[in-house]
């Protein structure tokens, strides 16, 4: 099942932008249509509908500068792959208000889902490469799922207009163009003109809902569950999950819910391409001189010698991971590698500092008793545990100020996110890099947070905190920078870091 956590703007760490007001959302819907068909001055027709004309901005001249507008118009009219007719797109005000109401009512769902009075629709992808296409050359496939109160209908096919608008409105800036494609719309209109024998100057009308469906990227796939009006979304969600499980069992096709509106191709980890920042002046100068700019990675800025081979392999594999689970555990394995040695060395250093001697026993756990006696502390406080091992690794290697700088530079809003101490699937401590805690305390907090998430990821006991596949991917992905940068500090000594 998918928890009803509000997703954040851009799928990252920013402040959520909620869809709260039906009137504002209705206006935003018209704006999406305006940009899609290139008409920012739609007209009101009979007080019942809004009418937009495809490419009207170009025809009427949008700049107000006659010479430029005429040049743009002449250029557009010279294109062979544009619609020849005057296509008008109509959207009934009542239909827009209904769509807006659906989006406002879905604001507590992930940004890739909508919920109606008797339906739940979610964006999905076929996750396992090489699977048999589920609906190849078919508009949709439909199933019935029996329940004690009657059948639920499950449909797998193109997203509805409402879900497409939800995706478009929740993406950042012009990124919604990755959901709706003007070229696909033009191709549909050209095909209609050919079928109807329409030429230059003809007038035709098409509904806004059809325009949205035709402009949707073909790769977008949705799973919709329809049930009795008196049923609850949780029931529809359970039916969707059961359907996906049965589908995987019988056909080896995995339909994975997409929860991150900015990662439609698949869930992944936040990216930190350090060369983009460091080589920016070089690229700017190359552009100024009109010389080739090269590419990221065509030259290395740091030292490549003296790298631990096994840790390097684990780190590279974590960077390559396409899902948050594999990425998180990959980085964690880098930290885990030397936990026992780091913990024992920390313990030995404490004993040495008080004039004692601590020999390493065959069973590392037995080091705690003589160490506790030498230090005059309770044995429990110095015993071996994975958490104490992780704390020892970070105590030696983690530079919390460099960590804070990386978060601020590459992941906008990440520092504020970690300061909140909120993860839906596990209780974690807040890590406030701008607060009063000193570096030693921050290292402990980072270790504790990583360890808490690690336990929720690796364990699935019903009685404890646990990460749920797909359901919690978006939130696990946001935790990755802590464990990644900690692993990098373990792998790369300060002199080798950028």
C-alpha angles and dihedrals in degrees: 000000000000117000116229098245117149110243119227129241113281092007088271135089103300130119111283116254106213125205096227110146122060093206093051092046091049089054090049090052091055089048091055090051090046093055093042094055095029099242116122094171104060117175132233112237118202091329088280106086145015117236124203127186120220110250092355092145090062094046095049095038115248103204101059090228106115098208094049094043093051091048091052092047094049091048092050094047089052093060115107095202099058127100111269097203128072100256117199120198115206128196122183113229090227091053091049091050090049091051091047091050091052091051093047090048090052097052093109091056124083111280092255095059140068130195126204134184091281107006146066121201124187134179112244139175134206097249105185112076115229094028118144107266108258101213106010111174090354126110091221144331123229135204137178120226114199118228132173089258097047137286125321116212118227119196126186115193145088117344119263121250089255093055091045090054091048089054093045095048095046097051119093122260113319092345089108086080085079086067101040120038123199092201091059089052092050091050090053092049092048090051090051091050090052092049093049097038092239121167141187112316097019116136123223136165131216132181121254091233091057091047090055092049092049093047094050115111108257092229093064112106130184136193115211129189120197120191142158113305091243094058124099129242089242088064092050089048092052089050091051091050093047090049092051091049093050091045091053091048096050103033107016089238114138116204106194120193112238109223102169111076091199094052104055092152092061144305115287144155126278111270126230111188100182096185091064090068098036096047097040095107090049092053093046091052092048091052090049091053091043091236126137111280097209118217140277107279097021087115131021120228098193138061115276101189127098096032120157105242100211095044090046091054092049092047094048090048090052091051089052094049113121096201131052095238094059092040095051094047092045092057091042090056089059089057093042094055097083101022096117094048093044092049094049092046090051090051094046091050090054092050092046090051090062093046098263134125124229120193119199111247124211089246103053092205090067091066090077097070100056090039091054091049092050092047096041093232136123112279092230091064093060102033122128116264134147090250091053089047091052091047089052092052093050092042088062103034113023118098101196094192091055088047091053091048092052092050092049094046102044108023115046111215095009095115091054090046094055090046089061096065093213124137116156098219101043140022110250135174120253115250109205109183091184096049134090099277116113124230094266092053091046091052089054092048092049091049092048093049093048090047094049091052091044091055092049090050098047099039128061103180111152091226097055143056110285142172115242118214113248092355094073102026094106092053095042088052090058091055094055099085092066094054093038096053091042089053090048091053088052092048102039119049113222093261091057097049123099 
